[in-house]
Each structure stands twice: as C-alpha cells, then as structure tokens.
Amino acid sequence: MHIKVSVSGCVKCKKLVENVRKALEETVINAQLEKVTDMNEIAELGVMITLSLVTDDEVVSTGKVLIPNPDNPEPNT
C-alpha cells in the first residue's frame, strides 16, 4: 500500500501525518507513507487542496484531520 498525504506545513497537516503514522503503527498494515508538498504534484493526485489523504492513487479524504481510532477520538486540532 502506498499512502500519500498532501501537506503545506500547517498544524492540521502535521497532525494528519502524525495520525496516519500512529494508525500504521497500531495496525499491521505494511505501507509506504509519503508527504507531498509540491503543489503541481498535489494537483496530479486529483486534489486541489492540501490536507488530503490518498491511498494507492485513490483520494480517501480532503480538508480534514482524520483520527487513527474512532473508538477513542482525539480533538481535531
């Protein structure tokens, strides 16, 4: 699995990357995590906003901070 997170460096972007790493650690999923910061490359992913999550070339989420375990939610900061 290849996971790409488009980020601009904002607090929410950093939190999303942290949450994805945490989720990968909590599961046994073998995945490559890549932070994408280049706006042209972000556009090639099919999104026009930073703070997006793409797995295996499929856009999963845009514009929000996902949490690793919905049964134990943390505030979306």
mmCIF file of the N, C-alpha and C atoms, coordinates in Angstrom:
data_MODEL
# 
_entry.id   MODEL 
# 
loop_
_atom_site.group_PDB 
_atom_site.id 
_atom_site.type_symbol 
_atom_site.label_atom_id 
_atom_site.label_alt_id 
_atom_site.label_comp_id 
_atom_site.label_asym_id 
_atom_site.label_entity_id 
_atom_site.label_seq_id 
_atom_site.pdbx_PDB_ins_code 
_atom_site.Cartn_x 
_atom_site.Cartn_y 
_atom_site.Cartn_z 
_atom_site.occupancy 
_atom_site.B_iso_or_equiv 
_atom_site.pdbx_formal_charge 
_atom_site.auth_seq_id 
_atom_site.auth_comp_id 
_atom_site.auth_asym_id 
_atom_site.auth_atom_id 
_atom_site.pdbx_PDB_model_num 
ATOM 1   N N  . MET A 1 1  ? 0.844   -1.165 0.000   1.00 0.00 ? 1  MET A N  1 
ATOM 2   C CA . MET A 1 1  ? 0.000   0.000  0.000   1.00 0.00 ? 1  MET A CA 1 
ATOM 3   C C  . MET A 1 1  ? 0.894   1.234  0.000   1.00 0.00 ? 1  MET A C  1 
ATOM 4   N N  . HIS A 1 2  ? 0.487   2.226  -0.765  1.00 0.00 ? 2  HIS A N  1 
ATOM 5   C CA . HIS A 1 2  ? 1.219   3.490  -0.844  1.00 0.00 ? 2  HIS A CA 1 
ATOM 6   C C  . HIS A 1 2  ? 0.268   4.599  -0.410  1.00 0.00 ? 2  HIS A C  1 
ATOM 7   N N  . ILE A 1 3  ? 0.640   5.298  0.648   1.00 0.00 ? 3  ILE A N  1 
ATOM 8   C CA . ILE A 1 3  ? -0.180  6.367  1.191   1.00 0.00 ? 3  ILE A CA 1 
ATOM 9   C C  . ILE A 1 3  ? 0.533   7.687  0.956   1.00 0.00 ? 3  ILE A C  1 
ATOM 10  N N  . LYS A 1 4  ? -0.203  8.638  0.384   1.00 0.00 ? 4  LYS A N  1 
ATOM 11  C CA . LYS A 1 4  ? 0.333   9.980  0.180   1.00 0.00 ? 4  LYS A CA 1 
ATOM 12  C C  . LYS A 1 4  ? -0.539  10.956 0.958   1.00 0.00 ? 4  LYS A C  1 
ATOM 13  N N  . VAL A 1 5  ? 0.120   11.867 1.660   1.00 0.00 ? 5  VAL A N  1 
ATOM 14  C CA . VAL A 1 5  ? -0.575  12.917 2.384   1.00 0.00 ? 5  VAL A CA 1 
ATOM 15  C C  . VAL A 1 5  ? -0.091  14.238 1.823   1.00 0.00 ? 5  VAL A C  1 
ATOM 16  N N  . SER A 1 6  ? -1.015  15.027 1.261   1.00 0.00 ? 6  SER A N  1 
ATOM 17  C CA . SER A 1 6  ? -0.622  16.337 0.740   1.00 0.00 ? 6  SER A CA 1 
ATOM 18  C C  . SER A 1 6  ? -0.668  17.326 1.890   1.00 0.00 ? 6  SER A C  1 
ATOM 19  N N  . VAL A 1 7  ? 0.433   18.021 2.072   1.00 0.00 ? 7  VAL A N  1 
ATOM 20  C CA . VAL A 1 7  ? 0.561   18.930 3.211   1.00 0.00 ? 7  VAL A CA 1 
ATOM 21  C C  . VAL A 1 7  ? 1.217   20.232 2.791   1.00 0.00 ? 7  VAL A C  1 
ATOM 22  N N  . SER A 1 8  ? 0.875   21.283 3.538   1.00 0.00 ? 8  SER A N  1 
ATOM 23  C CA . SER A 1 8  ? 1.504   22.581 3.299   1.00 0.00 ? 8  SER A CA 1 
ATOM 24  C C  . SER A 1 8  ? 2.400   22.986 4.454   1.00 0.00 ? 8  SER A C  1 
ATOM 25  N N  . GLY A 1 9  ? 2.364   22.239 5.535   1.00 0.00 ? 9  GLY A N  1 
ATOM 26  C CA . GLY A 1 9  ? 3.174   22.568 6.695   1.00 0.00 ? 9  GLY A CA 1 
ATOM 27  C C  . GLY A 1 9  ? 2.366   23.169 7.831   1.00 0.00 ? 9  GLY A C  1 
ATOM 28  N N  . CYS A 1 10 ? 1.058   23.310 7.650   1.00 0.00 ? 10 CYS A N  1 
ATOM 29  C CA . CYS A 1 10 ? 0.221   23.870 8.706   1.00 0.00 ? 10 CYS A CA 1 
ATOM 30  C C  . CYS A 1 10 ? 0.064   22.861 9.851   1.00 0.00 ? 10 CYS A C  1 
ATOM 31  N N  . VAL A 1 11 ? -0.485  23.318 10.956  1.00 0.00 ? 11 VAL A N  1 
ATOM 32  C CA . VAL A 1 11 ? -0.656  22.477 12.140  1.00 0.00 ? 11 VAL A CA 1 
ATOM 33  C C  . VAL A 1 11 ? -1.548  21.271 11.822  1.00 0.00 ? 11 VAL A C  1 
ATOM 34  N N  . LYS A 1 12 ? -2.645  21.502 11.099  1.00 0.00 ? 12 LYS A N  1 
ATOM 35  C CA . LYS A 1 12 ? -3.555  20.398 10.766  1.00 0.00 ? 12 LYS A CA 1 
ATOM 36  C C  . LYS A 1 12 ? -2.872  19.382 9.858   1.00 0.00 ? 12 LYS A C  1 
ATOM 37  N N  . CYS A 1 13 ? -2.052  19.855 8.935   1.00 0.00 ? 13 CYS A N  1 
ATOM 38  C CA . CYS A 1 13 ? -1.330  18.953 8.038   1.00 0.00 ? 13 CYS A CA 1 
ATOM 39  C C  . CYS A 1 13 ? -0.367  18.067 8.833   1.00 0.00 ? 13 CYS A C  1 
ATOM 40  N N  . LYS A 1 14 ? 0.354   18.682 9.754   1.00 0.00 ? 14 LYS A N  1 
ATOM 41  C CA . LYS A 1 14 ? 1.283   17.915 10.590  1.00 0.00 ? 14 LYS A CA 1 
ATOM 42  C C  . LYS A 1 14 ? 0.542   16.907 11.443  1.00 0.00 ? 14 LYS A C  1 
ATOM 43  N N  . LYS A 1 15 ? -0.636  17.277 11.935  1.00 0.00 ? 15 LYS A N  1 
ATOM 44  C CA . LYS A 1 15 ? -1.426  16.360 12.758  1.00 0.00 ? 15 LYS A CA 1 
ATOM 45  C C  . LYS A 1 15 ? -1.926  15.176 11.924  1.00 0.00 ? 15 LYS A C  1 
ATOM 46  N N  . LEU A 1 16 ? -2.329  15.423 10.682  1.00 0.00 ? 16 LEU A N  1 
ATOM 47  C CA . LEU A 1 16 ? -2.772  14.326 9.826   1.00 0.00 ? 16 LEU A CA 1 
ATOM 48  C C  . LEU A 1 16 ? -1.646  13.337 9.580   1.00 0.00 ? 16 LEU A C  1 
ATOM 49  N N  . VAL A 1 17 ? -0.450  13.833 9.284   1.00 0.00 ? 17 VAL A N  1 
ATOM 50  C CA . VAL A 1 17 ? 0.698   12.941 9.069   1.00 0.00 ? 17 VAL A CA 1 
ATOM 51  C C  . VAL A 1 17 ? 0.973   12.136 10.338  1.00 0.00 ? 17 VAL A C  1 
ATOM 52  N N  . GLU A 1 18 ? 0.941   12.798 11.478  1.00 0.00 ? 18 GLU A N  1 
ATOM 53  C CA . GLU A 1 18 ? 1.156   12.121 12.759  1.00 0.00 ? 18 GLU A CA 1 
ATOM 54  C C  . GLU A 1 18 ? 0.098   11.038 12.990  1.00 0.00 ? 18 GLU A C  1 
ATOM 55  N N  . ASN A 1 19 ? -1.164  11.356 12.692  1.00 0.00 ? 19 ASN A N  1 
ATOM 56  C CA . ASN A 1 19 ? -2.246  10.389 12.895  1.00 0.00 ? 19 ASN A CA 1 
ATOM 57  C C  . ASN A 1 19 ? -2.137  9.195  11.951  1.00 0.00 ? 19 ASN A C  1 
ATOM 58  N N  . VAL A 1 20 ? -1.713  9.437  10.714  1.00 0.00 ? 20 VAL A N  1 
ATOM 59  C CA . VAL A 1 20 ? -1.532  8.323  9.767   1.00 0.00 ? 20 VAL A CA 1 
ATOM 60  C C  . VAL A 1 20 ? -0.409  7.416  10.260  1.00 0.00 ? 20 VAL A C  1 
ATOM 61  N N  . ARG A 1 21 ? 0.690   8.008  10.700  1.00 0.00 ? 21 ARG A N  1 
ATOM 62  C CA . ARG A 1 21 ? 1.793   7.201  11.241  1.00 0.00 ? 21 ARG A CA 1 
ATOM 63  C C  . ARG A 1 21 ? 1.329   6.380  12.441  1.00 0.00 ? 21 ARG A C  1 
ATOM 64  N N  . LYS A 1 22 ? 0.566   7.016  13.318  1.00 0.00 ? 22 LYS A N  1 
ATOM 65  C CA . LYS A 1 22 ? 0.061   6.325  14.511  1.00 0.00 ? 22 LYS A CA 1 
ATOM 66  C C  . LYS A 1 22 ? -0.845  5.161  14.111  1.00 0.00 ? 22 LYS A C  1 
ATOM 67  N N  . ALA A 1 23 ? -1.716  5.385  13.150  1.00 0.00 ? 23 ALA A N  1 
ATOM 68  C CA . ALA A 1 23 ? -2.622  4.323  12.695  1.00 0.00 ? 23 ALA A CA 1 
ATOM 69  C C  . ALA A 1 23 ? -1.841  3.161  12.093  1.00 0.00 ? 23 ALA A C  1 
ATOM 70  N N  . LEU A 1 24 ? -0.798  3.464  11.335  1.00 0.00 ? 24 LEU A N  1 
ATOM 71  C CA . LEU A 1 24 ? 0.025   2.408  10.745  1.00 0.00 ? 24 LEU A CA 1 
ATOM 72  C C  . LEU A 1 24 ? 0.755   1.613  11.822  1.00 0.00 ? 24 LEU A C  1 
ATOM 73  N N  . GLU A 1 25 ? 1.193   2.302  12.878  1.00 0.00 ? 25 GLU A N  1 
ATOM 74  C CA . GLU A 1 25 ? 1.867   1.615  13.980  1.00 0.00 ? 25 GLU A CA 1 
ATOM 75  C C  . GLU A 1 25 ? 0.901   0.722  14.754  1.00 0.00 ? 25 GLU A C  1 
ATOM 76  N N  . GLU A 1 26 ? -0.348  1.166  14.900  1.00 0.00 ? 26 GLU A N  1 
ATOM 77  C CA . GLU A 1 26 ? -1.344  0.418  15.667  1.00 0.00 ? 26 GLU A CA 1 
ATOM 78  C C  . GLU A 1 26 ? -1.865  -0.799 14.913  1.00 0.00 ? 26 GLU A C  1 
ATOM 79  N N  . THR A 1 27 ? -1.719  -0.790 13.618  1.00 0.00 ? 27 THR A N  1 
ATOM 80  C CA . THR A 1 27 ? -2.181  -1.910 12.799  1.00 0.00 ? 27 THR A CA 1 
ATOM 81  C C  . THR A 1 27 ? -0.974  -2.660 12.265  1.00 0.00 ? 27 THR A C  1 
ATOM 82  N N  . VAL A 1 28 ? -1.233  -3.688 11.548  1.00 0.00 ? 28 VAL A N  1 
ATOM 83  C CA . VAL A 1 28 ? -0.138  -4.473 10.977  1.00 0.00 ? 28 VAL A CA 1 
ATOM 84  C C  . VAL A 1 28 ? -0.063  -4.213 9.468   1.00 0.00 ? 28 VAL A C  1 
ATOM 85  N N  . ILE A 1 29 ? -0.518  -3.052 9.059   1.00 0.00 ? 29 ILE A N  1 
ATOM 86  C CA . ILE A 1 29 ? -0.528  -2.711 7.646   1.00 0.00 ? 29 ILE A CA 1 
ATOM 87  C C  . ILE A 1 29 ? 0.873   -2.301 7.212   1.00 0.00 ? 29 ILE A C  1 
ATOM 88  N N  . ASN A 1 30 ? 1.343   -2.934 6.162   1.00 0.00 ? 30 ASN A N  1 
ATOM 89  C CA . ASN A 1 30 ? 2.640   -2.595 5.594   1.00 0.00 ? 30 ASN A CA 1 
ATOM 90  C C  . ASN A 1 30 ? 2.398   -1.556 4.501   1.00 0.00 ? 30 ASN A C  1 
ATOM 91  N N  . ALA A 1 31 ? 2.772   -0.312 4.792   1.00 0.00 ? 31 ALA A N  1 
ATOM 92  C CA . ALA A 1 31 ? 2.505   0.758  3.835   1.00 0.00 ? 31 ALA A CA 1 
ATOM 93  C C  . ALA A 1 31 ? 3.666   1.725  3.787   1.00 0.00 ? 31 ALA A C  1 
ATOM 94  N N  . GLN A 1 32 ? 3.825   2.330  2.633   1.00 0.00 ? 32 GLN A N  1 
ATOM 95  C CA . GLN A 1 32 ? 4.815   3.380  2.444   1.00 0.00 ? 32 GLN A CA 1 
ATOM 96  C C  . GLN A 1 32 ? 4.084   4.710  2.581   1.00 0.00 ? 32 GLN A C  1 
ATOM 97  N N  . LEU A 1 33 ? 4.564   5.569  3.480   1.00 0.00 ? 33 LEU A N  1 
ATOM 98  C CA . LEU A 1 33 ? 3.949   6.875  3.699   1.00 0.00 ? 33 LEU A CA 1 
ATOM 99  C C  . LEU A 1 33 ? 4.816   7.951  3.059   1.00 0.00 ? 33 LEU A C  1 
ATOM 100 N N  . GLU A 1 34 ? 4.174   8.788  2.260   1.00 0.00 ? 34 GLU A N  1 
ATOM 101 C CA . GLU A 1 34 ? 4.889   9.860  1.563   1.00 0.00 ? 34 GLU A CA 1 
ATOM 102 C C  . GLU A 1 34 ? 4.168   11.183 1.791   1.00 0.00 ? 34 GLU A C  1 
ATOM 103 N N  . LYS A 1 35 ? 4.911   12.194 2.211   1.00 0.00 ? 35 LYS A N  1 
ATOM 104 C CA . LYS A 1 35 ? 4.357   13.544 2.324   1.00 0.00 ? 35 LYS A CA 1 
ATOM 105 C C  . LYS A 1 35 ? 4.584   14.252 0.995   1.00 0.00 ? 35 LYS A C  1 
ATOM 106 N N  . VAL A 1 36 ? 3.530   14.822 0.450   1.00 0.00 ? 36 VAL A N  1 
ATOM 107 C CA . VAL A 1 36 ? 3.609   15.532 -0.822  1.00 0.00 ? 36 VAL A CA 1 
ATOM 108 C C  . VAL A 1 36 ? 3.418   17.019 -0.530  1.00 0.00 ? 36 VAL A C  1 
ATOM 109 N N  . THR A 1 37 ? 4.409   17.821 -0.885  1.00 0.00 ? 37 THR A N  1 
ATOM 110 C CA . THR A 1 37 ? 4.347   19.255 -0.617  1.00 0.00 ? 37 THR A CA 1 
ATOM 111 C C  . THR A 1 37 ? 4.326   20.107 -1.881  1.00 0.00 ? 37 THR A C  1 
ATOM 112 N N  . ASP A 1 38 ? 4.706   19.543 -3.003  1.00 0.00 ? 38 ASP A N  1 
ATOM 113 C CA . ASP A 1 38 ? 4.743   20.277 -4.264  1.00 0.00 ? 38 ASP A CA 1 
ATOM 114 C C  . ASP A 1 38 ? 3.324   20.436 -4.813  1.00 0.00 ? 38 ASP A C  1 
ATOM 115 N N  . MET A 1 39 ? 2.906   21.676 -5.049  1.00 0.00 ? 39 MET A N  1 
ATOM 116 C CA . MET A 1 39 ? 1.530   21.932 -5.494  1.00 0.00 ? 39 MET A CA 1 
ATOM 117 C C  . MET A 1 39 ? 1.213   21.281 -6.839  1.00 0.00 ? 39 MET A C  1 
ATOM 118 N N  . ASN A 1 40 ? 2.170   21.192 -7.741  1.00 0.00 ? 40 ASN A N  1 
ATOM 119 C CA . ASN A 1 40 ? 1.921   20.519 -9.019  1.00 0.00 ? 40 ASN A CA 1 
ATOM 120 C C  . ASN A 1 40 ? 1.669   19.030 -8.808  1.00 0.00 ? 40 ASN A C  1 
ATOM 121 N N  . GLU A 1 41 ? 2.452   18.422 -7.924  1.00 0.00 ? 41 GLU A N  1 
ATOM 122 C CA . GLU A 1 41 ? 2.262   17.005 -7.637  1.00 0.00 ? 41 GLU A CA 1 
ATOM 123 C C  . GLU A 1 41 ? 0.939   16.768 -6.912  1.00 0.00 ? 41 GLU A C  1 
ATOM 124 N N  . ILE A 1 42 ? 0.559   17.699 -6.031  1.00 0.00 ? 42 ILE A N  1 
ATOM 125 C CA . ILE A 1 42 ? -0.727  17.590 -5.334  1.00 0.00 ? 42 ILE A CA 1 
ATOM 126 C C  . ILE A 1 42 ? -1.859  17.624 -6.354  1.00 0.00 ? 42 ILE A C  1 
ATOM 127 N N  . ALA A 1 43 ? -1.763  18.523 -7.331  1.00 0.00 ? 43 ALA A N  1 
ATOM 128 C CA . ALA A 1 43 ? -2.783  18.614 -8.378  1.00 0.00 ? 43 ALA A CA 1 
ATOM 129 C C  . ALA A 1 43 ? -2.843  17.325 -9.191  1.00 0.00 ? 43 ALA A C  1 
ATOM 130 N N  . GLU A 1 44 ? -1.688  16.705 -9.430  1.00 0.00 ? 44 GLU A N  1 
ATOM 131 C CA . GLU A 1 44 ? -1.656  15.439 -10.165 1.00 0.00 ? 44 GLU A CA 1 
ATOM 132 C C  . GLU A 1 44 ? -2.364  14.318 -9.395  1.00 0.00 ? 44 GLU A C  1 
ATOM 133 N N  . LEU A 1 45 ? -2.445  14.454 -8.071  1.00 0.00 ? 45 LEU A N  1 
ATOM 134 C CA . LEU A 1 45 ? -3.160  13.461 -7.269  1.00 0.00 ? 45 LEU A CA 1 
ATOM 135 C C  . LEU A 1 45 ? -4.672  13.572 -7.456  1.00 0.00 ? 45 LEU A C  1 
ATOM 136 N N  . GLY A 1 46 ? -5.119  14.677 -8.041  1.00 0.00 ? 46 GLY A N  1 
ATOM 137 C CA . GLY A 1 46 ? -6.544  14.869 -8.270  1.00 0.00 ? 46 GLY A CA 1 
ATOM 138 C C  . GLY A 1 46 ? -7.212  15.691 -7.188  1.00 0.00 ? 46 GLY A C  1 
ATOM 139 N N  . VAL A 1 47 ? -6.419  16.367 -6.376  1.00 0.00 ? 47 VAL A N  1 
ATOM 140 C CA . VAL A 1 47 ? -6.982  17.231 -5.336  1.00 0.00 ? 47 VAL A CA 1 
ATOM 141 C C  . VAL A 1 47 ? -6.443  18.638 -5.514  1.00 0.00 ? 47 VAL A C  1 
ATOM 142 N N  . MET A 1 48 ? -7.232  19.603 -5.124  1.00 0.00 ? 48 MET A N  1 
ATOM 143 C CA . MET A 1 48 ? -6.811  20.990 -5.253  1.00 0.00 ? 48 MET A CA 1 
ATOM 144 C C  . MET A 1 48 ? -6.702  21.652 -3.882  1.00 0.00 ? 48 MET A C  1 
ATOM 145 N N  . ILE A 1 49 ? -6.491  20.835 -2.870  1.00 0.00 ? 49 ILE A N  1 
ATOM 146 C CA . ILE A 1 49 ? -6.395  21.342 -1.511  1.00 0.00 ? 49 ILE A CA 1 
ATOM 147 C C  . ILE A 1 49 ? -5.343  20.526 -0.776  1.00 0.00 ? 49 ILE A C  1 
ATOM 148 N N  . THR A 1 50 ? -4.566  21.210 0.055   1.00 0.00 ? 50 THR A N  1 
ATOM 149 C CA . THR A 1 50 ? -3.665  20.450 0.904   1.00 0.00 ? 50 THR A CA 1 
ATOM 150 C C  . THR A 1 50 ? -4.499  19.870 2.033   1.00 0.00 ? 50 THR A C  1 
ATOM 151 N N  . LEU A 1 51 ? -3.906  19.040 2.768   1.00 0.00 ? 51 LEU A N  1 
ATOM 152 C CA . LEU A 1 51 ? -4.593  18.253 3.783   1.00 0.00 ? 51 LEU A CA 1 
ATOM 153 C C  . LEU A 1 51 ? -5.511  17.243 3.101   1.00 0.00 ? 51 LEU A C  1 
ATOM 154 N N  . SER A 1 52 ? -4.882  16.370 2.354   1.00 0.00 ? 52 SER A N  1 
ATOM 155 C CA . SER A 1 52 ? -5.627  15.287 1.720   1.00 0.00 ? 52 SER A CA 1 
ATOM 156 C C  . SER A 1 52 ? -4.875  13.982 1.916   1.00 0.00 ? 52 SER A C  1 
ATOM 157 N N  . LEU A 1 53 ? -5.626  12.905 1.885   1.00 0.00 ? 53 LEU A N  1 
ATOM 158 C CA . LEU A 1 53 ? -5.084  11.565 2.077   1.00 0.00 ? 53 LEU A CA 1 
ATOM 159 C C  . LEU A 1 53 ? -5.425  10.731 0.857   1.00 0.00 ? 53 LEU A C  1 
ATOM 160 N N  . VAL A 1 54 ? -4.389  10.141 0.251   1.00 0.00 ? 54 VAL A N  1 
ATOM 161 C CA . VAL A 1 54 ? -4.554  9.333  -0.959  1.00 0.00 ? 54 VAL A CA 1 
ATOM 162 C C  . VAL A 1 54 ? -3.905  7.979  -0.701  1.00 0.00 ? 54 VAL A C  1 
ATOM 163 N N  . THR A 1 55 ? -4.659  6.906  -0.910  1.00 0.00 ? 55 THR A N  1 
ATOM 164 C CA . THR A 1 55 ? -4.095  5.567  -0.774  1.00 0.00 ? 55 THR A CA 1 
ATOM 165 C C  . THR A 1 55 ? -4.195  4.859  -2.114  1.00 0.00 ? 55 THR A C  1 
ATOM 166 N N  . ASP A 1 56 ? -3.068  4.343  -2.553  1.00 0.00 ? 56 ASP A N  1 
ATOM 167 C CA . ASP A 1 56 ? -3.000  3.622  -3.822  1.00 0.00 ? 56 ASP A CA 1 
ATOM 168 C C  . ASP A 1 56 ? -3.705  4.386  -4.946  1.00 0.00 ? 56 ASP A C  1 
ATOM 169 N N  . ASP A 1 57 ? -3.404  5.691  -5.035  1.00 0.00 ? 57 ASP A N  1 
ATOM 170 C CA . ASP A 1 57 ? -3.911  6.595  -6.073  1.00 0.00 ? 57 ASP A CA 1 
ATOM 171 C C  . ASP A 1 57 ? -5.410  6.866  -5.985  1.00 0.00 ? 57 ASP A C  1 
ATOM 172 N N  . GLU A 1 58 ? -6.044  6.564  -4.858  1.00 0.00 ? 58 GLU A N  1 
ATOM 173 C CA . GLU A 1 58 ? -7.459  6.873  -4.652  1.00 0.00 ? 58 GLU A CA 1 
ATOM 174 C C  . GLU A 1 58 ? -7.579  7.902  -3.533  1.00 0.00 ? 58 GLU A C  1 
ATOM 175 N N  . VAL A 1 59 ? -8.243  9.028  -3.833  1.00 0.00 ? 59 VAL A N  1 
ATOM 176 C CA . VAL A 1 59 ? -8.433  10.064 -2.826  1.00 0.00 ? 59 VAL A CA 1 
ATOM 177 C C  . VAL A 1 59 ? -9.403  9.544  -1.774  1.00 0.00 ? 59 VAL A C  1 
ATOM 178 N N  . VAL A 1 60 ? -8.939  9.523  -0.525  1.00 0.00 ? 60 VAL A N  1 
ATOM 179 C CA . VAL A 1 60 ? -9.735  8.993  0.581   1.00 0.00 ? 60 VAL A CA 1 
ATOM 180 C C  . VAL A 1 60 ? -10.372 10.127 1.382   1.00 0.00 ? 60 VAL A C  1 
ATOM 181 N N  . SER A 1 61 ? -9.643  11.223 1.544   1.00 0.00 ? 61 SER A N  1 
ATOM 182 C CA . SER A 1 61 ? -10.141 12.310 2.371   1.00 0.00 ? 61 SER A CA 1 
ATOM 183 C C  . SER A 1 61 ? -9.490  13.613 1.943   1.00 0.00 ? 61 SER A C  1 
ATOM 184 N N  . THR A 1 62 ? -10.250 14.713 2.048   1.00 0.00 ? 62 THR A N  1 
ATOM 185 C CA . THR A 1 62 ? -9.690  16.038 1.802   1.00 0.00 ? 62 THR A CA 1 
ATOM 186 C C  . THR A 1 62 ? -10.239 17.012 2.839   1.00 0.00 ? 62 THR A C  1 
ATOM 187 N N  . GLY A 1 63 ? -9.385  17.915 3.259   1.00 0.00 ? 63 GLY A N  1 
ATOM 188 C CA . GLY A 1 63 ? -9.817  19.017 4.100   1.00 0.00 ? 63 GLY A CA 1 
ATOM 189 C C  . GLY A 1 63 ? -10.067 18.743 5.562   1.00 0.00 ? 63 GLY A C  1 
ATOM 190 N N  . LYS A 1 64 ? -9.735  17.540 6.043   1.00 0.00 ? 64 LYS A N  1 
ATOM 191 C CA . LYS A 1 64 ? -9.972  17.286 7.462   1.00 0.00 ? 64 LYS A CA 1 
ATOM 192 C C  . LYS A 1 64 ? -8.886  16.393 8.047   1.00 0.00 ? 64 LYS A C  1 
ATOM 193 N N  . VAL A 1 65 ? -8.736  16.518 9.354   1.00 0.00 ? 65 VAL A N  1 
ATOM 194 C CA . VAL A 1 65 ? -7.767  15.710 10.082  1.00 0.00 ? 65 VAL A CA 1 
ATOM 195 C C  . VAL A 1 65 ? -8.473  14.433 10.518  1.00 0.00 ? 65 VAL A C  1 
ATOM 196 N N  . LEU A 1 66 ? -8.022  13.310 10.001  1.00 0.00 ? 66 LEU A N  1 
ATOM 197 C CA . LEU A 1 66 ? -8.589  12.026 10.397  1.00 0.00 ? 66 LEU A CA 1 
ATOM 198 C C  . LEU A 1 66 ? -7.910  11.553 11.668  1.00 0.00 ? 66 LEU A C  1 
ATOM 199 N N  . ILE A 1 67 ? -8.651  10.801 12.466  1.00 0.00 ? 67 ILE A N  1 
ATOM 200 C CA . ILE A 1 67 ? -8.084  10.272 13.702  1.00 0.00 ? 67 ILE A CA 1 
ATOM 201 C C  . ILE A 1 67 ? -7.851  8.774  13.535  1.00 0.00 ? 67 ILE A C  1 
ATOM 202 N N  . PRO A 1 68 ? -6.810  8.233  14.178  1.00 0.00 ? 68 PRO A N  1 
ATOM 203 C CA . PRO A 1 68 ? -6.460  6.836  13.961  1.00 0.00 ? 68 PRO A CA 1 
ATOM 204 C C  . PRO A 1 68 ? -7.449  5.828  14.523  1.00 0.00 ? 68 PRO A C  1 
ATOM 205 N N  . ASN A 1 69 ? -8.120  6.144  15.622  1.00 0.00 ? 69 ASN A N  1 
ATOM 206 C CA . ASN A 1 69 ? -9.023  5.189  16.229  1.00 0.00 ? 69 ASN A CA 1 
ATOM 207 C C  . ASN A 1 69 ? -10.324 5.876  16.597  1.00 0.00 ? 69 ASN A C  1 
ATOM 208 N N  . PRO A 1 70 ? -11.366 5.689  15.800  1.00 0.00 ? 70 PRO A N  1 
ATOM 209 C CA . PRO A 1 70 ? -12.633 6.400  16.071  1.00 0.00 ? 70 PRO A CA 1 
ATOM 210 C C  . PRO A 1 70 ? -13.282 5.991  17.396  1.00 0.00 ? 70 PRO A C  1 
ATOM 211 N N  . ASP A 1 71 ? -12.904 4.865  17.968  1.00 0.00 ? 71 ASP A N  1 
ATOM 212 C CA . ASP A 1 71 ? -13.455 4.451  19.256  1.00 0.00 ? 71 ASP A CA 1 
ATOM 213 C C  . ASP A 1 71 ? -12.842 5.234  20.407  1.00 0.00 ? 71 ASP A C  1 
ATOM 214 N N  . ASN A 1 72 ? -11.718 5.902  20.156  1.00 0.00 ? 72 ASN A N  1 
ATOM 215 C CA . ASN A 1 72 ? -11.030 6.686  21.161  1.00 0.00 ? 72 ASN A CA 1 
ATOM 216 C C  . ASN A 1 72 ? -10.632 8.020  20.526  1.00 0.00 ? 72 ASN A C  1 
ATOM 217 N N  . PRO A 1 73 ? -11.619 8.865  20.196  1.00 0.00 ? 73 PRO A N  1 
ATOM 218 C CA . PRO A 1 73 ? -11.329 10.076 19.416  1.00 0.00 ? 73 PRO A CA 1 
ATOM 219 C C  . PRO A 1 73 ? -10.535 11.109 20.198  1.00 0.00 ? 73 PRO A C  1 
ATOM 220 N N  . GLU A 1 74 ? -9.705  11.811 19.440  1.00 0.00 ? 74 GLU A N  1 
ATOM 221 C CA . GLU A 1 74 ? -8.974  12.963 19.952  1.00 0.00 ? 74 GLU A CA 1 
ATOM 222 C C  . GLU A 1 74 ? -9.545  14.178 19.237  1.00 0.00 ? 74 GLU A C  1 
ATOM 223 N N  . PRO A 1 75 ? -9.435  15.353 19.826  1.00 0.00 ? 75 PRO A N  1 
ATOM 224 C CA . PRO A 1 75 ? -9.971  16.542 19.143  1.00 0.00 ? 75 PRO A CA 1 
ATOM 225 C C  . PRO A 1 75 ? -9.242  16.800 17.833  1.00 0.00 ? 75 PRO A C  1 
ATOM 226 N N  . ASN A 1 76 ? -9.986  17.227 16.829  1.00 0.00 ? 76 ASN A N  1 
ATOM 227 C CA . ASN A 1 76 ? -9.407  17.609 15.534  1.00 0.00 ? 76 ASN A CA 1 
ATOM 228 C C  . ASN A 1 76 ? -8.870  19.021 15.648  1.00 0.00 ? 76 ASN A C  1 
ATOM 229 N N  . THR A 1 77 ? -7.570  19.120 15.926  1.00 0.00 ? 77 THR A N  1 
ATOM 230 C CA . THR A 1 77 ? -6.962  20.441 16.092  1.00 0.00 ? 77 THR A CA 1 
ATOM 231 C C  . THR A 1 77 ? -6.184  20.820 14.867  1.00 0.00 ? 77 THR A C  1 
# 
